[in-house]
């Protein structure tokens, strides 16, 4: 793994960042696995209570290189999405976003954080290294454009 991106700025985003978020999402997820959200899905959830959009920007602040989308309800937080531009993956940006998610949840008094990830996604290793463990599986949850289906693995971490 390459060195951690220490010069990445982590900041709160808003609906004004939707174009850049969709660019990162399209590049990071593509259409093979059916993991990406649509613009309307993103627009629909952003104004909801407990939802946070967190951005990872280049050190000069000009380029968005990743983001996370989270939702907190009562004493649980869920990582809904995390994405990093392909040429910036495996440089610690996703780890910084994940650490930020866990830290924000901890500061909010959350007792448990969770997420779902496609079975076979290399990010599973990052989640496990951060203390997440498997708590469930949704069979055939993700649907690729070619008709293929992929399980979702549910991971959780008690804070």
N, CA, C and O of each residue as an XYZ file, in Angstrom:
636
protein
N       0.839     -1.181      0.000
C       0.000      0.000      0.000
C       0.880      1.239      0.000
O       1.913      1.277      0.668
N       0.466      2.248     -0.750
C       1.223      3.485     -0.841
C       1.058      4.295      0.441
O       0.256      3.948      1.308
N       1.816      5.362      0.547
C       1.780      6.182      1.745
C       0.431      6.873      1.914
O      -0.296      7.112      0.950
N       0.125      7.180      3.153
C      -1.143      7.833      3.473
C      -1.136      9.268      2.958
O      -0.132      9.974      3.053
N      -2.254      9.676      2.422
C      -2.441     11.029      1.889
C      -2.609     11.999      3.059
O      -3.732     12.295      3.465
N      -1.508     12.485      3.592
C      -1.588     13.372      4.741
C      -2.031     14.775      4.357
O      -2.414     15.563      5.222
N      -1.983     15.089      3.087
C      -2.332     16.435      2.652
C      -3.752     16.533      2.126
O      -4.101     17.495      1.442
N      -4.558     15.555      2.440
C      -5.961     15.563      2.031
C      -6.758     16.370      3.047
O      -6.575     16.223      4.256
N      -7.638     17.217      2.549
C      -8.519     17.989      3.424
C      -9.843     17.252      3.551
O     -10.462     16.896      2.548
N     -10.273     17.025      4.780
C     -11.562     16.394      5.051
C     -12.493     17.500      5.534
O     -12.186     18.207      6.494
N     -13.643     17.644      4.855
C     -14.574     18.717      5.202
C     -16.007     18.291      4.916
O     -16.257     17.338      4.179
N     -16.930     19.013      5.510
C     -18.347     18.735      5.309
C     -18.797     19.261      3.956
O     -18.443     20.373      3.565
N     -19.574     18.465      3.249
C     -20.103     18.863      1.958
C     -21.583     19.194      2.052
O     -22.187     19.118      3.122
N     -22.155     19.563      0.913
C     -23.573     19.906      0.844
C     -24.093     19.557     -0.544
O     -23.358     19.033     -1.382
N     -25.357     19.851     -0.775
C     -25.946     19.576     -2.083
C     -25.248     20.358     -3.192
O     -25.328     19.975     -4.359
N     -24.573     21.437     -2.849
C     -23.821     22.207     -3.840
C     -22.644     21.414     -4.412
O     -22.107     21.776     -5.459
N     -22.244     20.351     -3.744
C     -21.123     19.522     -4.180
C     -21.568     18.319     -4.999
O     -20.753     17.454     -5.322
N     -22.850     18.253     -5.338
C     -23.397     17.061     -5.980
C     -22.712     16.724     -7.307
O     -22.465     15.546     -7.568
N     -22.400     17.694     -8.144
C     -21.741     17.401     -9.420
C     -20.405     16.696     -9.197
O     -20.112     15.691     -9.844
N     -19.603     17.224     -8.285
C     -18.298     16.616     -8.006
C     -18.454     15.242     -7.373
O     -17.691     14.327     -7.679
N     -19.442     15.091     -6.488
C     -19.693     13.792     -5.859
C     -20.080     12.768     -6.917
O     -19.590     11.640     -6.894
N     -20.949     13.147     -7.836
C     -21.375     12.223     -8.885
C     -20.210     11.853     -9.806
O     -20.139     10.720    -10.280
N     -19.309     12.781    -10.061
C     -18.120     12.478    -10.870
C     -17.268     11.426    -10.177
O     -16.843     10.452    -10.799
N     -17.019     11.625     -8.881
C     -16.232     10.641     -8.125
C     -16.967      9.304     -8.106
O     -16.353      8.259     -8.317
N     -18.272      9.326     -7.855
C     -19.038      8.082     -7.781
C     -18.976      7.328     -9.108
O     -18.727      6.123     -9.131
N     -19.202      8.040    -10.206
C     -19.182      7.389    -11.521
C     -17.834      6.755    -11.813
O     -17.771      5.647    -12.347
N     -16.757      7.443    -11.468
C     -15.422      6.907    -11.731
C     -15.060      5.777    -10.772
O     -14.441      4.792    -11.175
N     -15.443      5.915     -9.515
C     -15.059      4.924     -8.507
C     -15.852      3.623     -8.626
O     -15.295      2.539     -8.448
N     -17.151      3.726     -8.926
C     -17.993      2.540     -8.945
C     -18.228      1.967    -10.336
O     -18.330      0.750    -10.495
N     -18.313      2.819    -11.334
C     -18.660      2.311    -12.648
C     -20.030      1.660    -12.605
O     -20.831      1.956    -11.718
N     -20.310      0.767    -13.562
C     -21.637      0.135    -13.573
C     -21.578     -1.384    -13.486
O     -22.608     -2.046    -13.619
N     -20.415     -1.938    -13.271
C     -20.279     -3.386    -13.256
C     -21.024     -4.064    -12.111
O     -21.647     -5.108    -12.306
N     -20.962     -3.469    -10.907
C     -21.497     -4.146     -9.721
C     -22.819     -3.587     -9.207
O     -23.418     -4.202     -8.326
N     -23.290     -2.486     -9.697
C     -24.551     -1.921     -9.241
C     -24.480     -1.278     -7.874
O     -25.474     -1.258     -7.149
N     -23.306     -0.743     -7.502
C     -23.134     -0.154     -6.181
C     -23.416      1.340     -6.135
O     -23.781      1.865     -5.083
N     -23.256      2.026     -7.247
C     -23.386      3.485     -7.267
C     -24.833      3.915     -7.070
O     -25.770      3.188     -7.400
N     -24.984      5.094     -6.535
C     -26.298      5.694     -6.380
C     -26.540      6.629     -7.558
O     -25.600      7.074     -8.217
N     -27.802      6.918     -7.810
C     -28.156      7.888     -8.838
C     -28.159      9.292     -8.230
O     -28.159      9.458     -7.010
N     -28.161     10.284     -9.099
C     -28.233     11.669     -8.650
C     -29.510     11.901     -7.842
O     -29.479     12.593     -6.825
N     -30.629     11.331     -8.283
C     -31.890     11.552     -7.563
C     -31.871     10.879     -6.189
O     -32.431     11.426     -5.239
N     -31.246      9.716     -6.061
C     -31.129      9.075     -4.758
C     -30.311      9.951     -3.810
O     -30.677     10.148     -2.651
N     -29.202     10.468     -4.324
C     -28.345     11.333     -3.513
C     -29.085     12.613     -3.118
O     -29.050     13.020     -1.957
N     -29.749     13.238     -4.077
C     -30.489     14.470     -3.802
C     -31.600     14.229     -2.792
O     -31.909     15.108     -1.988
N     -32.198     13.052     -2.826
C     -33.286     12.744     -1.913
C     -32.846     12.535     -0.481
O     -33.597     12.852      0.442
N     -31.647     12.009     -0.269
C     -31.221     11.703      1.095
C     -30.463     12.855      1.757
O     -30.466     12.967      2.982
N     -29.820     13.703      0.972
C     -28.997     14.762      1.561
C     -29.746     15.666      2.548
O     -29.181     16.011      3.586
N     -30.986     16.060      2.270
C     -31.661     16.941      3.226
C     -32.215     16.249      4.472
O     -32.714     16.920      5.375
N     -32.136     14.942      4.532
C     -32.715     14.206      5.648
C     -31.907     14.422      6.935
O     -30.689     14.602      6.904
N     -32.608     14.399      8.038
C     -31.984     14.546      9.348
C     -31.004     13.395      9.601
O     -31.295     12.239      9.297
N     -29.858     13.728     10.155
C     -28.866     12.721     10.505
C     -27.940     12.321      9.373
O     -27.034     11.515      9.584
N     -28.141     12.860      8.173
C     -27.308     12.511      7.018
C     -26.157     13.504      6.913
O     -26.346     14.708      7.081
N     -24.964     12.987      6.634
C     -23.781     13.841      6.466
C     -23.026     13.428      5.216
O     -22.818     12.242      4.961
N     -22.621     14.417      4.446
C     -21.760     14.226      3.285
C     -20.401     14.794      3.663
O     -20.286     15.974      3.993
N     -19.378     13.959      3.615
C     -18.027     14.368      3.971
C     -17.152     14.242      2.729
O     -17.188     13.230      2.028
N     -16.372     15.277      2.469
C     -15.545     15.333      1.268
C     -14.073     15.192      1.605
O     -13.606     15.661      2.643
N     -13.354     14.539      0.709
C     -11.895     14.508      0.765
C     -11.419     15.304     -0.445
O     -11.675     14.932     -1.590
N     -10.724     16.403     -0.174
C     -10.237     17.267     -1.247
C      -8.719     17.251     -1.269
O      -8.065     16.960     -0.268
N      -8.175     17.572     -2.439
C      -6.729     17.712     -2.565
C      -6.263     18.828     -1.636
O      -7.067     19.658     -1.212
N      -4.989     18.853     -1.324
C      -4.466     19.810     -0.350
C      -4.734     21.256     -0.736
O      -4.854     22.113      0.139
N      -4.828     21.542     -2.032
C      -5.132     22.915     -2.456
C      -6.635     23.188     -2.467
O      -7.055     24.313     -2.739
N      -7.456     22.167     -2.172
C      -8.888     22.322     -2.085
C      -9.609     22.356     -3.414
O     -10.833     22.488     -3.442
N      -8.887     22.240     -4.520
C      -9.505     22.391     -5.837
C     -10.111     21.112     -6.388
O     -11.055     21.164     -7.177
N      -9.585     19.970     -5.987
C     -10.055     18.708     -6.560
C     -10.691     17.839     -5.482
O     -10.080     17.576     -4.446
N     -11.922     17.396     -5.730
C     -12.520     16.421     -4.839
C     -11.997     15.057     -5.256
O     -12.095     14.676     -6.423
N     -11.442     14.324     -4.300
C     -10.857     13.024     -4.624
C     -11.616     11.869     -3.982
O     -11.361     10.704     -4.285
N     -12.547     12.199     -3.095
C     -13.340     11.155     -2.464
C     -14.428     11.754     -1.601
O     -14.463     12.962     -1.367
N     -15.318     10.894     -1.130
C     -16.388     11.347     -0.246
C     -16.935     10.166      0.534
O     -16.724      9.007      0.178
N     -17.637     10.488      1.601
C     -18.426      9.492      2.320
C     -19.800     10.087      2.571
O     -19.958     11.303      2.687
N     -20.777      9.221      2.651
C     -22.149      9.609      2.949
C     -22.593      8.736      4.112
O     -22.526      7.509      4.036
N     -23.046      9.370      5.188
C     -23.409      8.636      6.393
C     -24.786      9.057      6.889
O     -25.311     10.108      6.522
N     -25.352      8.203      7.736
C     -26.639      8.511      8.358
C     -26.589      8.032      9.802
O     -26.188      6.902     10.082
N     -27.002      8.907     10.713
C     -27.063      8.565     12.129
C     -28.506      8.633     12.591
O     -29.202      9.625     12.373
N     -28.943      7.554     13.237
C     -30.275      7.472     13.817
C     -30.104      6.886     15.212
O     -29.544      5.803     15.385
N     -30.597      7.621     16.200
C     -30.498      7.204     17.602
C     -29.040      6.932     17.956
O     -28.204      7.831     17.864
N     -28.727      5.703     18.360
C     -27.358      5.415     18.791
C     -26.575      4.585     17.770
O     -25.604      3.920     18.131
N     -26.990      4.620     16.494
C     -26.269      3.905     15.443
C     -25.987      4.821     14.268
O     -26.784      5.698     13.935
N     -24.840      4.602     13.648
C     -24.481      5.320     12.424
C     -24.171      4.306     11.341
O     -23.588      3.252     11.595
N     -24.573      4.650     10.129
C     -24.335      3.767      8.984
C     -23.514      4.513      7.936
O     -23.802      5.662      7.602
N     -22.504      3.846      7.432
C     -21.741      4.354      6.306
C     -22.478      3.901      5.058
O     -22.432      2.726      4.692
N     -23.160      4.839      4.404
C     -23.976      4.506      3.237
C     -23.130      4.358      1.980
O     -23.348      3.447      1.180
N     -22.178      5.244      1.811
C     -21.303      5.241      0.639
C     -19.933      5.753      1.024
O     -19.801      6.616      1.892
N     -18.925      5.225      0.381
C     -17.578      5.781      0.462
C     -16.955      5.520     -0.902
O     -17.028      4.409     -1.429
N     -16.348      6.547     -1.464
C     -15.761      6.417     -2.803
C     -14.534      7.302     -2.920
O     -14.470      8.387     -2.343
N     -13.565      6.818     -3.676
C     -12.324      7.549     -3.938
C     -12.011      7.387     -5.419
O     -12.189      6.309     -5.988
N     -11.541      8.470     -6.041
C     -11.151      8.383     -7.447
C     -10.173      7.229     -7.654
O      -9.283      7.027     -6.829
N     -10.321      6.478     -8.729
C      -9.471      5.302     -8.944
C      -7.966      5.575     -8.864
O      -7.230      4.754     -8.318
N      -7.494      6.705     -9.392
C      -6.054      6.970     -9.360
C      -5.561      7.418     -7.983
O      -4.357      7.585     -7.785
N      -6.481      7.617     -7.028
C      -6.104      8.000     -5.665
C      -6.405      6.880     -4.661
O      -6.164      7.032     -3.463
N      -6.935      5.753     -5.160
C      -7.215      4.623     -4.276
C      -5.910      3.981     -3.834
O      -4.887      4.057     -4.515
N      -5.982      3.345     -2.667
C      -4.842      2.654     -2.057
C      -3.717      3.608     -1.655
O      -2.541      3.245     -1.622
N      -4.127      4.850     -1.348
C      -3.192      5.854     -0.846
C      -3.634      6.390      0.513
O      -3.065      7.363      1.007
N      -4.631      5.770      1.114
C      -5.069      6.156      2.440
C      -6.245      7.106      2.499
O      -6.695      7.446      3.592
N      -6.761      7.549      1.352
C      -7.884      8.487      1.351
C      -9.131      7.822      1.929
O      -9.805      8.408      2.776
N      -9.442      6.623      1.487
C     -10.598      5.902      2.022
C     -10.462      5.670      3.514
O     -11.437      5.788      4.255
N      -9.261      5.340      3.958
C      -9.010      5.152      5.387
C      -9.245      6.422      6.182
O      -9.786      6.378      7.287
N      -8.839      7.555      5.623
C      -9.078      8.846      6.290
C     -10.574      9.116      6.403
O     -11.046      9.571      7.445
N     -11.325      8.837      5.333
C     -12.772      9.032      5.370
C     -13.433      8.081      6.366
O     -14.350      8.471      7.088
N     -12.968      6.843      6.403
C     -13.518      5.867      7.346
C     -13.209      6.278      8.782
O     -14.087      6.217      9.643
N     -11.983      6.691      9.049
C     -11.617      7.150     10.392
C     -12.463      8.347     10.808
O     -12.889      8.446     11.959
N     -12.704      9.254      9.866
C     -13.526     10.429     10.148
C     -14.949      9.995     10.520
O     -15.536     10.528     11.461
N     -15.497      9.034      9.783
C     -16.837      8.511     10.069
C     -16.908      7.948     11.483
O     -17.822      8.278     12.238
N     -15.959      7.109     11.840
C     -15.956      6.478     13.160
C     -15.788      7.531     14.256
O     -16.460      7.471     15.285
N     -14.903      8.481     14.037
C     -14.663      9.518     15.040
C     -15.887     10.414     15.231
O     -16.236     10.756     16.361
N     -16.538     10.794     14.135
C     -17.759     11.605     14.248
C     -18.836     10.839     15.013
O     -19.523     11.405     15.863
N     -18.977      9.562     14.711
C     -19.972      8.737     15.409
C     -19.657      8.668     16.895
O     -20.546      8.820     17.733
N     -18.407      8.440     17.214
C     -17.987      8.357     18.618
C     -18.280      9.680     19.337
O     -18.780      9.680     20.461
N     -17.968     10.798     18.686
C     -18.217     12.120     19.281
C     -19.703     12.411     19.469
O     -20.085     13.190     20.342
N     -20.538     11.779     18.643
C     -21.992     11.951     18.752
C     -22.620     10.994     19.760
O     -23.839     10.985     19.934
N     -21.790     10.183     20.427
C     -22.306      9.251     21.421
C     -22.884      7.982     20.829
O     -23.615      7.256     21.502
N     -22.561      7.712     19.576
C     -23.054      6.508     18.902
C     -22.380      5.279     19.505
O     -21.187      5.298     19.810
N     -23.149      4.227     19.671
C     -22.617      2.997     20.267
C     -22.182      1.965     19.234
O     -21.358      1.097     19.522
N     -22.748      2.063     18.013
C     -22.449      1.047     16.991
C     -22.476      1.690     15.618
O     -23.362      2.490     15.315
N     -21.498      1.337     14.785
C     -21.473      1.784     13.395
C     -21.539      0.552     12.507
O     -21.054     -0.520     12.867
N     -22.147      0.724     11.343
C     -22.256     -0.421     10.436
C     -22.245      0.041      8.993
O     -22.360      1.231      8.700
N     -22.103     -0.930      8.094
C     -22.049     -0.670      6.662
C     -22.314     -1.954      5.912
O     -22.275     -3.044      6.483
N     -22.585     -1.816      4.622
C     -22.673     -2.974      3.736
C     -21.685     -2.772      2.606
O     -21.463     -1.654      2.141
N     -21.102     -3.865      2.180
C     -20.111     -3.825      1.110
C     -20.304     -5.060      0.231
O     -20.669     -6.131      0.714
N     -20.054     -4.892     -1.051
C     -20.172     -6.021     -1.979
C     -19.137     -7.078     -1.645
O     -17.964     -6.768     -1.440
N     -19.573     -8.316     -1.592
C     -18.666     -9.436     -1.383
C     -17.600     -9.404     -2.474
O     -17.925     -9.328     -3.659
N     -16.356     -9.458     -2.087
C     -15.252     -9.415     -3.030
C     -14.648     -8.032     -3.213
O     -13.607     -7.903     -3.857
N     -15.271     -6.998     -2.668
C     -14.721     -5.647     -2.766
C     -13.462     -5.585     -1.901
O     -13.511     -5.935     -0.722
N     -12.326     -5.142     -2.470
C     -11.090     -5.097     -1.684
C     -11.173     -4.188     -0.454
O     -10.357     -4.321      0.459
N     -12.143     -3.268     -0.413
C     -12.290     -2.377      0.745
C     -12.652     -3.144      2.011
O     -12.510     -2.607      3.110
N     -13.113     -4.380      1.888
C     -13.440     -5.183      3.074
C     -12.234     -5.253      4.006
O     -12.389     -5.210      5.227
N     -11.042     -5.360      3.439
C      -9.832     -5.421      4.272
C      -9.654     -4.138      5.080
O      -9.276     -4.193      6.251
N      -9.922     -2.989      4.471
C      -9.810     -1.707      5.175
C     -10.807     -1.680      6.339
O     -10.467     -1.235      7.436
N     -12.025     -2.150      6.104
C     -13.041     -2.155      7.154
C     -12.649     -3.089      8.299
O     -12.802     -2.741      9.469
N     -12.158     -4.242      7.967
C     -11.757     -5.197      9.012
C     -10.574     -4.661      9.811
O     -10.527     -4.815     11.032
N      -9.620     -4.033      9.127
C      -8.475     -3.431      9.821
C      -8.923     -2.334     10.782
O      -8.249     -2.068     11.777
N     -10.052     -1.700     10.493
C     -10.582     -0.628     11.342
C     -11.450     -1.162     12.480
O     -11.992     -0.377     13.259
N     -11.588     -2.479     12.587
C     -12.332     -3.062     13.699
C     -13.724     -3.560     13.372
O     -14.447     -3.991     14.271
N     -14.118     -3.512     12.110
C     -15.439     -4.011     11.713
C     -15.397     -5.525     11.574
O     -14.376     -6.092     11.187
N     -16.510     -6.176     11.893
C     -16.613     -7.623     11.714
C     -17.941     -7.948     11.035
O     -18.898     -7.178     11.105
N     -17.974     -9.093     10.382
C     -19.151     -9.516      9.633
C     -20.283     -9.876     10.581
O     -20.092    -10.626     11.539
N     -21.480     -9.327     10.301
C     -22.657     -9.644     11.109
C     -23.808    -10.166     10.258
O     -24.831    -10.590     10.795
N     -23.651    -10.138      8.933
C     -24.732    -10.634      8.088
C     -24.370    -10.627      6.619
O     -23.319    -10.133      6.211
N     -25.276    -11.192      5.838
C     -25.096    -11.276      4.392
C     -26.458    -11.140      3.727
O     -27.432    -11.769      4.143
N     -26.513    -10.317      2.697
C     -27.725    -10.205      1.877
C     -27.402    -10.837      0.532
O     -26.599    -10.311     -0.238
N     -28.021    -11.944      0.267
C     -27.766    -12.677     -0.974
C     -28.285    -11.896     -2.176
O     -29.391    -11.357     -2.164
N     -27.455    -11.854     -3.211
C     -27.831    -11.251     -4.501
C     -28.328     -9.808     -4.377
O     -29.222     -9.400     -5.118
N     -27.767     -9.043     -3.461
C     -28.219     -7.683     -3.187
C     -27.867     -6.708     -4.316
O     -28.700     -5.896     -4.721
N     -26.646     -6.789     -4.816
C     -26.202     -5.889     -5.891
C     -26.471     -6.549     -7.235
O     -26.256     -7.748     -7.411
N     -26.948     -5.737     -8.185
C     -27.293     -6.234     -9.507
C     -26.475     -5.486    -10.557
O     -26.650     -4.282    -10.744
N     -25.583     -6.200    -11.241
C     -24.804     -5.588    -12.317
C     -25.657     -5.412    -13.562
O     -26.678     -6.079    -13.727
N     -25.236     -4.517    -14.427
C     -25.985     -4.267    -15.672
C     -26.068     -5.499    -16.555
O     -27.003     -5.647    -17.341
N     -25.085     -6.383    -16.424
C     -25.076     -7.582    -17.259
C     -25.945     -8.697    -16.682
O     -25.956     -9.814    -17.201
N     -26.673     -8.388    -15.606
C     -27.538     -9.384    -14.987
C     -26.889    -10.166    -13.861
O     -27.568    -10.912    -13.155
N     -25.580    -10.005    -13.682
C     -24.909    -10.721    -12.600
C     -25.336    -10.151    -11.253
O     -25.723     -8.988    -11.149
N     -25.259    -10.985    -10.230
C     -25.661    -10.580     -8.888
C     -24.543    -10.859     -7.913
O     -23.754    -11.790     -8.077
N     -24.502    -10.013     -6.882
C     -23.427    -10.095     -5.901
C     -24.012     -9.932     -4.509
O     -24.918     -9.125     -4.302
N     -23.500    -10.692     -3.559
C     -23.937    -10.579     -2.175
C     -23.421     -9.297     -1.549
O     -22.373     -8.781     -1.939
N     -24.163     -8.785     -0.579
C     -23.713     -7.681      0.266
C     -23.339     -8.273      1.618
O     -24.084     -9.070      2.188
N     -22.188     -7.878      2.116
C     -21.728     -8.299      3.433
C     -22.015     -7.145      4.391
O     -21.612     -6.011      4.131
N     -22.703     -7.421      5.487
C     -22.979     -6.416      6.503
C     -21.894     -6.510      7.567
O     -21.632     -7.581      8.115
N     -21.270     -5.376      7.849
C     -20.198     -5.298      8.842
C     -20.608     -4.306      9.919
O     -21.312     -3.336      9.636
N     -20.177     -4.539     11.146
C     -20.484     -3.647     12.254
C     -19.259     -3.512     13.154
O     -18.370     -4.363     13.170
N     -19.248     -2.412     13.899
C     -18.161     -2.138     14.838
C     -18.772     -1.457     16.055
O     -19.360     -0.381     15.937
N     -18.638     -2.071     17.214
C     -19.140     -1.490     18.454
C     -18.086     -0.502     18.965
O     -16.906     -0.832     19.077
N     -18.540      0.710     19.272
C     -17.595      1.757     19.729
C     -17.480      1.770     21.244
O     -16.736      2.578     21.800
